[in-house]
Amino acid sequence: MLARLSFAPLAKKDPLKRFLSDGPAPPVQALAQVTHPARLAALADRRRLVEATLRAWLLLIGYGFFGWSWTRSGRTPGMLAWKLQLRRTDGSAVRWPVALLRYAAALLSWGGLVIGAIGLAMMRHVPLSLALMCCGVLSVGWSLLDPRRRALHDLVAGTEMVLLPRLRSSAIGMG
């Protein structure tokens, strides 16, 4: 019988000799442990959970921003620049439940438009992408047919965008 060569005393100095003394089993075992299906499934589940949590936070942050702006003054910073204000159709201020309804409906209409366009650009799930894009176009394009220029998310929430009158220079102390 041949004795196995032992490079154990030299293993501390040279990684190649350590590999030869241990054999290929430890690296193969390490790779097998890392790529084991159960471990990969657990990592994939954790990743899905993290992605879902981040998406939920983004939706909540968006709702918080728009809801706070709409309920506080009826205007986001961009709406201030364009002199637009969001109101209920009866002229009253928007409350949080109405803001949630409008936000969700707007997400569906604009989200369908954007996701459909991205799907078509990538040539993935073409029938579904076309359907989403058509729903988004119809939802947002409805404002062209409505006499008061309300989009479908405004109709669902019972809101409307109002163009505020421009302030005269004497009203703001300019003369």
KETI-447865 format. One record per residue (C-alpha): residue number from 1; residue in one letter; chain; x, y, z. Coordinates in Angstrom, 2 decimals, padded with zeros to 5 digits. Each point is the difference from the previous one (the first is absolute). Layout:
// residues N
<r><nr>NUM</nr><rest>A</rest><kette>A</kette><px>X</px><py>Y</py><pz>Z</pz></r>
...
***
This chain:
// residues 175
<r><nr>1</nr><rest>M</rest><kette>A</kette><px>000.00</px><py>000.00</py><pz>000.00</pz></r>
<r><nr>2</nr><rest>L</rest><kette>A</kette><px>001.20</px><py>003.45</py><pz>-000.82</pz></r>
<r><nr>3</nr><rest>A</rest><kette>A</kette><px>000.09</px><py>002.54</py><pz>002.75</pz></r>
<r><nr>4</nr><rest>R</rest><kette>A</kette><px>-001.88</px><py>003.20</py><pz>-000.60</pz></r>
<r><nr>5</nr><rest>L</rest><kette>A</kette><px>002.24</px><py>002.99</py><pz>-000.48</pz></r>
<r><nr>6</nr><rest>S</rest><kette>A</kette><px>-000.40</px><py>002.51</py><pz>002.74</pz></r>
<r><nr>7</nr><rest>F</rest><kette>A</kette><px>000.78</px><py>003.66</py><pz>-000.50</pz></r>
<r><nr>8</nr><rest>A</rest><kette>A</kette><px>-001.59</px><py>001.00</py><pz>003.29</pz></r>
<r><nr>9</nr><rest>P</rest><kette>A</kette><px>003.08</px><py>001.76</py><pz>001.48</pz></r>
<r><nr>10</nr><rest>L</rest><kette>A</kette><px>000.38</px><py>002.03</py><pz>-003.19</pz></r>
<r><nr>11</nr><rest>A</rest><kette>A</kette><px>-003.70</px><py>000.83</py><pz>-000.34</pz></r>
<r><nr>12</nr><rest>K</rest><kette>A</kette><px>000.28</px><py>003.15</py><pz>002.09</pz></r>
<r><nr>13</nr><rest>K</rest><kette>A</kette><px>002.55</px><py>001.47</py><pz>-002.38</pz></r>
<r><nr>14</nr><rest>D</rest><kette>A</kette><px>-001.39</px><py>-000.97</py><pz>-003.38</pz></r>
<r><nr>15</nr><rest>P</rest><kette>A</kette><px>-003.69</px><py>-000.07</py><pz>-000.95</pz></r>
<r><nr>16</nr><rest>L</rest><kette>A</kette><px>000.69</px><py>-002.39</py><pz>-002.90</pz></r>
<r><nr>17</nr><rest>K</rest><kette>A</kette><px>001.56</px><py>-002.52</py><pz>002.36</pz></r>
<r><nr>18</nr><rest>R</rest><kette>A</kette><px>-002.95</px><py>000.46</py><pz>002.38</pz></r>
<r><nr>19</nr><rest>F</rest><kette>A</kette><px>-002.35</px><py>-000.75</py><pz>-002.90</pz></r>
<r><nr>20</nr><rest>L</rest><kette>A</kette><px>002.01</px><py>-003.09</py><pz>-000.92</pz></r>
<r><nr>21</nr><rest>S</rest><kette>A</kette><px>000.09</px><py>-001.24</py><pz>003.58</pz></r>
<r><nr>22</nr><rest>D</rest><kette>A</kette><px>-003.72</px><py>000.50</py><pz>000.59</pz></r>
<r><nr>23</nr><rest>G</rest><kette>A</kette><px>-000.98</px><py>-001.19</py><pz>-003.45</pz></r>
<r><nr>24</nr><rest>P</rest><kette>A</kette><px>-002.71</px><py>001.55</py><pz>-002.13</pz></r>
<r><nr>25</nr><rest>A</rest><kette>A</kette><px>-002.77</px><py>-001.03</py><pz>002.37</pz></r>
<r><nr>26</nr><rest>P</rest><kette>A</kette><px>-000.20</px><py>003.16</py><pz>002.21</pz></r>
<r><nr>27</nr><rest>P</rest><kette>A</kette><px>-000.36</px><py>002.47</py><pz>-002.92</pz></r>
<r><nr>28</nr><rest>V</rest><kette>A</kette><px>-002.55</px><py>-002.28</py><pz>-001.65</pz></r>
<r><nr>29</nr><rest>Q</rest><kette>A</kette><px>-001.84</px><py>-000.37</py><pz>003.30</pz></r>
<r><nr>30</nr><rest>A</rest><kette>A</kette><px>000.03</px><py>003.75</py><pz>000.52</pz></r>
<r><nr>31</nr><rest>L</rest><kette>A</kette><px>-001.39</px><py>000.56</py><pz>-003.50</pz></r>
<r><nr>32</nr><rest>A</rest><kette>A</kette><px>-002.64</px><py>-002.66</py><pz>000.59</pz></r>
<r><nr>33</nr><rest>Q</rest><kette>A</kette><px>-001.02</px><py>001.66</py><pz>003.26</pz></r>
<r><nr>34</nr><rest>V</rest><kette>A</kette><px>-000.29</px><py>003.42</py><pz>-001.61</pz></r>
<r><nr>35</nr><rest>T</rest><kette>A</kette><px>-001.94</px><py>-001.25</py><pz>-003.03</pz></r>
<r><nr>36</nr><rest>H</rest><kette>A</kette><px>-002.20</px><py>-002.50</py><pz>001.83</pz></r>
<r><nr>37</nr><rest>P</rest><kette>A</kette><px>-003.59</px><py>000.34</py><pz>-001.29</pz></r>
<r><nr>38</nr><rest>A</rest><kette>A</kette><px>-001.45</px><py>000.51</py><pz>003.48</pz></r>
<r><nr>39</nr><rest>R</rest><kette>A</kette><px>002.48</px><py>002.79</py><pz>000.74</pz></r>
<r><nr>40</nr><rest>L</rest><kette>A</kette><px>-000.63</px><py>001.64</py><pz>-003.38</pz></r>
<r><nr>41</nr><rest>A</rest><kette>A</kette><px>-003.76</px><py>-000.21</py><pz>000.56</pz></r>
<r><nr>42</nr><rest>A</rest><kette>A</kette><px>000.38</px><py>001.65</py><pz>003.42</pz></r>
<r><nr>43</nr><rest>L</rest><kette>A</kette><px>002.11</px><py>002.80</py><pz>-001.52</pz></r>
<r><nr>44</nr><rest>A</rest><kette>A</kette><px>-002.51</px><py>000.47</py><pz>-002.82</pz></r>
<r><nr>45</nr><rest>D</rest><kette>A</kette><px>-002.87</px><py>000.16</py><pz>002.52</pz></r>
<r><nr>46</nr><rest>R</rest><kette>A</kette><px>001.90</px><py>002.56</py><pz>002.07</pz></r>
<r><nr>47</nr><rest>R</rest><kette>A</kette><px>000.70</px><py>002.06</py><pz>-003.12</pz></r>
<r><nr>48</nr><rest>R</rest><kette>A</kette><px>-003.67</px><py>-000.08</py><pz>-001.01</pz></r>
<r><nr>49</nr><rest>L</rest><kette>A</kette><px>-000.97</px><py>001.09</py><pz>003.49</pz></r>
<r><nr>50</nr><rest>V</rest><kette>A</kette><px>002.47</px><py>002.90</py><pz>-000.09</pz></r>
<r><nr>51</nr><rest>E</rest><kette>A</kette><px>-001.18</px><py>001.06</py><pz>-003.47</pz></r>
<r><nr>52</nr><rest>A</rest><kette>A</kette><px>-003.66</px><py>-000.14</py><pz>001.06</pz></r>
<r><nr>53</nr><rest>T</rest><kette>A</kette><px>000.77</px><py>002.01</py><pz>003.14</pz></r>
<r><nr>54</nr><rest>L</rest><kette>A</kette><px>001.82</px><py>002.66</py><pz>-002.01</pz></r>
<r><nr>55</nr><rest>R</rest><kette>A</kette><px>-002.85</px><py>000.24</py><pz>-002.49</pz></r>
<r><nr>56</nr><rest>A</rest><kette>A</kette><px>-002.50</px><py>000.38</py><pz>002.84</pz></r>
<r><nr>57</nr><rest>W</rest><kette>A</kette><px>002.13</px><py>002.75</py><pz>001.57</pz></r>
<r><nr>58</nr><rest>L</rest><kette>A</kette><px>000.22</px><py>001.84</py><pz>-003.33</pz></r>
<r><nr>59</nr><rest>L</rest><kette>A</kette><px>-003.79</px><py>-000.16</py><pz>-000.39</pz></r>
<r><nr>60</nr><rest>L</rest><kette>A</kette><px>-000.48</px><py>001.25</py><pz>003.56</pz></r>
<r><nr>61</nr><rest>I</rest><kette>A</kette><px>002.50</px><py>002.82</py><pz>-000.46</pz></r>
<r><nr>62</nr><rest>G</rest><kette>A</kette><px>-001.72</px><py>001.02</py><pz>-003.24</pz></r>
<r><nr>63</nr><rest>Y</rest><kette>A</kette><px>-003.41</px><py>-000.06</py><pz>001.66</pz></r>
<r><nr>64</nr><rest>G</rest><kette>A</kette><px>001.38</px><py>001.96</py><pz>002.94</pz></r>
<r><nr>65</nr><rest>F</rest><kette>A</kette><px>001.43</px><py>002.69</py><pz>-002.29</pz></r>
<r><nr>66</nr><rest>F</rest><kette>A</kette><px>-003.03</px><py>000.38</py><pz>-002.25</pz></r>
<r><nr>67</nr><rest>G</rest><kette>A</kette><px>-002.53</px><py>-000.49</py><pz>002.79</pz></r>
<r><nr>68</nr><rest>W</rest><kette>A</kette><px>001.68</px><py>002.57</py><pz>002.24</pz></r>
<r><nr>69</nr><rest>S</rest><kette>A</kette><px>000.28</px><py>002.50</py><pz>-002.86</pz></r>
<r><nr>70</nr><rest>W</rest><kette>A</kette><px>-003.57</px><py>-000.50</py><pz>-001.21</pz></r>
<r><nr>71</nr><rest>T</rest><kette>A</kette><px>-001.58</px><py>000.09</py><pz>003.47</pz></r>
<r><nr>72</nr><rest>R</rest><kette>A</kette><px>002.08</px><py>002.92</py><pz>001.25</pz></r>
<r><nr>73</nr><rest>S</rest><kette>A</kette><px>-000.31</px><py>002.49</py><pz>-002.85</pz></r>
<r><nr>74</nr><rest>G</rest><kette>A</kette><px>-001.29</px><py>-001.99</py><pz>-002.97</pz></r>
<r><nr>75</nr><rest>R</rest><kette>A</kette><px>003.35</px><py>000.56</py><pz>-001.70</pz></r>
<r><nr>76</nr><rest>T</rest><kette>A</kette><px>003.31</px><py>-001.77</py><pz>-000.42</pz></r>
<r><nr>77</nr><rest>P</rest><kette>A</kette><px>003.11</px><py>002.13</py><pz>-000.65</pz></r>
<r><nr>78</nr><rest>G</rest><kette>A</kette><px>-000.40</px><py>-000.61</py><pz>-003.74</pz></r>
<r><nr>79</nr><rest>M</rest><kette>A</kette><px>-003.64</px><py>001.04</py><pz>000.15</pz></r>
<r><nr>80</nr><rest>L</rest><kette>A</kette><px>001.06</px><py>003.23</py><pz>001.73</pz></r>
<r><nr>81</nr><rest>A</rest><kette>A</kette><px>002.17</px><py>000.90</py><pz>-002.98</pz></r>
<r><nr>82</nr><rest>W</rest><kette>A</kette><px>-002.82</px><py>-000.68</py><pz>-002.45</pz></r>
<r><nr>83</nr><rest>K</rest><kette>A</kette><px>-002.62</px><py>001.71</py><pz>002.21</pz></r>
<r><nr>84</nr><rest>L</rest><kette>A</kette><px>-002.08</px><py>-003.18</py><pz>000.24</pz></r>
<r><nr>85</nr><rest>Q</rest><kette>A</kette><px>-002.02</px><py>-001.18</py><pz>002.96</pz></r>
<r><nr>86</nr><rest>L</rest><kette>A</kette><px>-001.78</px><py>-003.27</py><pz>000.72</pz></r>
<r><nr>87</nr><rest>R</rest><kette>A</kette><px>-003.49</px><py>000.33</py><pz>001.44</pz></r>
<r><nr>88</nr><rest>R</rest><kette>A</kette><px>-003.08</px><py>-002.13</py><pz>000.46</pz></r>
<r><nr>89</nr><rest>T</rest><kette>A</kette><px>-002.62</px><py>000.59</py><pz>-002.69</pz></r>
<r><nr>90</nr><rest>D</rest><kette>A</kette><px>-002.11</px><py>001.87</py><pz>002.55</pz></r>
<r><nr>91</nr><rest>G</rest><kette>A</kette><px>002.90</px><py>002.40</py><pz>000.64</pz></r>
<r><nr>92</nr><rest>S</rest><kette>A</kette><px>000.98</px><py>-001.39</py><pz>003.41</pz></r>
<r><nr>93</nr><rest>A</rest><kette>A</kette><px>003.47</px><py>-001.06</py><pz>001.02</pz></r>
<r><nr>94</nr><rest>V</rest><kette>A</kette><px>001.26</px><py>-003.53</py><pz>-000.64</pz></r>
<r><nr>95</nr><rest>R</rest><kette>A</kette><px>000.08</px><py>-002.33</py><pz>003.03</pz></r>
<r><nr>96</nr><rest>W</rest><kette>A</kette><px>002.29</px><py>-002.99</py><pz>000.57</pz></r>
<r><nr>97</nr><rest>P</rest><kette>A</kette><px>-002.42</px><py>-002.77</py><pz>-001.18</pz></r>
<r><nr>98</nr><rest>V</rest><kette>A</kette><px>-000.66</px><py>001.91</py><pz>-003.23</pz></r>
<r><nr>99</nr><rest>A</rest><kette>A</kette><px>003.74</px><py>000.55</py><pz>-000.44</pz></r>
<r><nr>100</nr><rest>L</rest><kette>A</kette><px>000.56</px><py>-003.74</py><pz>000.40</pz></r>
<r><nr>101</nr><rest>L</rest><kette>A</kette><px>-002.67</px><py>-000.81</py><pz>-002.57</pz></r>
<r><nr>102</nr><rest>R</rest><kette>A</kette><px>001.42</px><py>002.50</py><pz>-002.49</pz></r>
<r><nr>103</nr><rest>Y</rest><kette>A</kette><px>003.57</px><py>-001.20</py><pz>000.61</pz></r>
<r><nr>104</nr><rest>A</rest><kette>A</kette><px>-000.94</px><py>-003.65</py><pz>-000.54</pz></r>
<r><nr>105</nr><rest>A</rest><kette>A</kette><px>-002.01</px><py>000.75</py><pz>-003.16</pz></r>
<r><nr>106</nr><rest>A</rest><kette>A</kette><px>002.80</px><py>002.18</py><pz>-001.39</pz></r>
<r><nr>107</nr><rest>L</rest><kette>A</kette><px>002.52</px><py>-002.76</py><pz>000.70</pz></r>
<r><nr>108</nr><rest>L</rest><kette>A</kette><px>-002.12</px><py>-002.42</py><pz>-001.97</pz></r>
<r><nr>109</nr><rest>S</rest><kette>A</kette><px>-000.45</px><py>002.32</py><pz>-002.95</pz></r>
<r><nr>110</nr><rest>W</rest><kette>A</kette><px>003.53</px><py>001.41</py><pz>-000.21</pz></r>
<r><nr>111</nr><rest>G</rest><kette>A</kette><px>001.55</px><py>-003.30</py><pz>001.09</pz></r>
<r><nr>112</nr><rest>G</rest><kette>A</kette><px>-001.81</px><py>-001.85</py><pz>-002.76</pz></r>
<r><nr>113</nr><rest>L</rest><kette>A</kette><px>001.21</px><py>002.52</py><pz>-002.54</pz></r>
<r><nr>114</nr><rest>V</rest><kette>A</kette><px>003.63</px><py>-000.12</py><pz>001.14</pz></r>
<r><nr>115</nr><rest>I</rest><kette>A</kette><px>000.21</px><py>-003.76</py><pz>000.60</pz></r>
<r><nr>116</nr><rest>G</rest><kette>A</kette><px>-001.68</px><py>-000.68</py><pz>-003.34</pz></r>
<r><nr>117</nr><rest>A</rest><kette>A</kette><px>002.43</px><py>002.29</py><pz>-001.83</pz></r>
<r><nr>118</nr><rest>I</rest><kette>A</kette><px>003.00</px><py>-001.63</py><pz>001.70</pz></r>
<r><nr>119</nr><rest>G</rest><kette>A</kette><px>-001.33</px><py>-003.46</py><pz>-000.82</pz></r>
<r><nr>120</nr><rest>L</rest><kette>A</kette><px>-000.46</px><py>000.95</py><pz>-003.64</pz></r>
<r><nr>121</nr><rest>A</rest><kette>A</kette><px>003.45</px><py>001.54</py><pz>-000.19</pz></r>
<r><nr>122</nr><rest>M</rest><kette>A</kette><px>001.53</px><py>-003.20</py><pz>001.39</pz></r>
<r><nr>123</nr><rest>M</rest><kette>A</kette><px>-002.31</px><py>-002.15</py><pz>-002.18</pz></r>
<r><nr>124</nr><rest>R</rest><kette>A</kette><px>-001.12</px><py>-001.99</py><pz>003.02</pz></r>
<r><nr>125</nr><rest>H</rest><kette>A</kette><px>-003.54</px><py>-001.23</py><pz>000.54</pz></r>
<r><nr>126</nr><rest>V</rest><kette>A</kette><px>-001.17</px><py>002.04</py><pz>-002.97</pz></r>
<r><nr>127</nr><rest>P</rest><kette>A</kette><px>-003.77</px><py>-000.66</py><pz>000.32</pz></r>
<r><nr>128</nr><rest>L</rest><kette>A</kette><px>000.01</px><py>000.86</py><pz>003.71</pz></r>
<r><nr>129</nr><rest>S</rest><kette>A</kette><px>002.20</px><py>003.04</py><pz>-000.62</pz></r>
<r><nr>130</nr><rest>L</rest><kette>A</kette><px>-002.35</px><py>001.23</py><pz>-002.72</pz></r>
<r><nr>131</nr><rest>A</rest><kette>A</kette><px>-003.03</px><py>-000.51</py><pz>002.26</pz></r>
<r><nr>132</nr><rest>L</rest><kette>A</kette><px>001.65</px><py>001.90</py><pz>002.89</pz></r>
<r><nr>133</nr><rest>M</rest><kette>A</kette><px>001.11</px><py>002.79</py><pz>-002.28</pz></r>
<r><nr>134</nr><rest>C</rest><kette>A</kette><px>-003.47</px><py>000.32</py><pz>-001.56</pz></r>
<r><nr>135</nr><rest>C</rest><kette>A</kette><px>-001.61</px><py>000.15</py><pz>003.46</pz></r>
<r><nr>136</nr><rest>G</rest><kette>A</kette><px>002.47</px><py>002.69</py><pz>001.04</pz></r>
<r><nr>137</nr><rest>V</rest><kette>A</kette><px>-000.54</px><py>002.01</py><pz>-003.17</pz></r>
<r><nr>138</nr><rest>L</rest><kette>A</kette><px>-003.79</px><py>-000.25</py><pz>000.37</pz></r>
<r><nr>139</nr><rest>S</rest><kette>A</kette><px>000.16</px><py>000.94</py><pz>003.66</pz></r>
<r><nr>140</nr><rest>V</rest><kette>A</kette><px>002.20</px><py>003.04</py><pz>-000.48</pz></r>
<r><nr>141</nr><rest>G</rest><kette>A</kette><px>-001.43</px><py>000.85</py><pz>-003.43</pz></r>
<r><nr>142</nr><rest>W</rest><kette>A</kette><px>-003.48</px><py>000.15</py><pz>001.49</pz></r>
<r><nr>143</nr><rest>S</rest><kette>A</kette><px>000.84</px><py>003.56</py><pz>001.02</pz></r>
<r><nr>144</nr><rest>L</rest><kette>A</kette><px>-000.14</px><py>000.99</py><pz>-003.67</pz></r>
<r><nr>145</nr><rest>L</rest><kette>A</kette><px>-003.62</px><py>-001.15</py><pz>-000.20</pz></r>
<r><nr>146</nr><rest>D</rest><kette>A</kette><px>-001.20</px><py>001.33</py><pz>003.34</pz></r>
<r><nr>147</nr><rest>P</rest><kette>A</kette><px>-001.39</px><py>003.55</py><pz>-000.22</pz></r>
<r><nr>148</nr><rest>R</rest><kette>A</kette><px>001.67</px><py>000.92</py><pz>003.31</pz></r>
<r><nr>149</nr><rest>R</rest><kette>A</kette><px>003.29</px><py>-001.70</py><pz>-001.05</pz></r>
<r><nr>150</nr><rest>R</rest><kette>A</kette><px>-000.07</px><py>-002.54</py><pz>002.83</pz></r>
<r><nr>151</nr><rest>A</rest><kette>A</kette><px>001.97</px><py>-003.24</py><pz>-000.35</pz></r>
<r><nr>152</nr><rest>L</rest><kette>A</kette><px>-001.53</px><py>-003.29</py><pz>001.13</pz></r>
<r><nr>153</nr><rest>H</rest><kette>A</kette><px>001.82</px><py>000.15</py><pz>003.35</pz></r>
<r><nr>154</nr><rest>D</rest><kette>A</kette><px>-001.67</px><py>003.37</py><pz>000.59</pz></r>
<r><nr>155</nr><rest>L</rest><kette>A</kette><px>-003.40</px><py>-001.46</py><pz>-000.90</pz></r>
<r><nr>156</nr><rest>V</rest><kette>A</kette><px>000.54</px><py>-002.96</py><pz>002.33</pz></r>
<r><nr>157</nr><rest>A</rest><kette>A</kette><px>001.03</px><py>002.22</py><pz>002.91</pz></r>
<r><nr>158</nr><rest>G</rest><kette>A</kette><px>-002.45</px><py>002.82</py><pz>-000.68</pz></r>
<r><nr>159</nr><rest>T</rest><kette>A</kette><px>002.75</px><py>002.59</py><pz>-000.40</pz></r>
<r><nr>160</nr><rest>E</rest><kette>A</kette><px>001.02</px><py>002.55</py><pz>-002.58</pz></r>
<r><nr>161</nr><rest>M</rest><kette>A</kette><px>003.05</px><py>002.09</py><pz>-000.84</pz></r>
<r><nr>162</nr><rest>V</rest><kette>A</kette><px>-000.67</px><py>003.73</py><pz>000.09</pz></r>
<r><nr>163</nr><rest>L</rest><kette>A</kette><px>002.15</px><py>002.65</py><pz>-001.67</pz></r>
<r><nr>164</nr><rest>L</rest><kette>A</kette><px>000.36</px><py>002.82</py><pz>002.52</pz></r>
<r><nr>165</nr><rest>P</rest><kette>A</kette><px>-000.08</px><py>003.61</py><pz>-001.17</pz></r>
<r><nr>166</nr><rest>R</rest><kette>A</kette><px>003.28</px><py>001.77</py><pz>-000.36</pz></r>
<r><nr>167</nr><rest>L</rest><kette>A</kette><px>000.72</px><py>002.53</py><pz>002.73</pz></r>
<r><nr>168</nr><rest>R</rest><kette>A</kette><px>000.27</px><py>003.58</py><pz>-001.15</pz></r>
<r><nr>169</nr><rest>S</rest><kette>A</kette><px>003.21</px><py>001.81</py><pz>000.89</pz></r>
<r><nr>170</nr><rest>S</rest><kette>A</kette><px>-001.89</px><py>002.40</py><pz>002.33</pz></r>
<r><nr>171</nr><rest>A</rest><kette>A</kette><px>-001.36</px><py>-002.97</py><pz>001.96</pz></r>
<r><nr>172</nr><rest>I</rest><kette>A</kette><px>003.46</px><py>-001.24</py><pz>000.86</pz></r>
<r><nr>173</nr><rest>G</rest><kette>A</kette><px>001.44</px><py>003.42</py><pz>000.88</pz></r>
<r><nr>174</nr><rest>M</rest><kette>A</kette><px>001.80</px><py>000.78</py><pz>-003.25</pz></r>
<r><nr>175</nr><rest>G</rest><kette>A</kette><px>-001.55</px><py>003.34</py><pz>-000.66</pz></r>
***
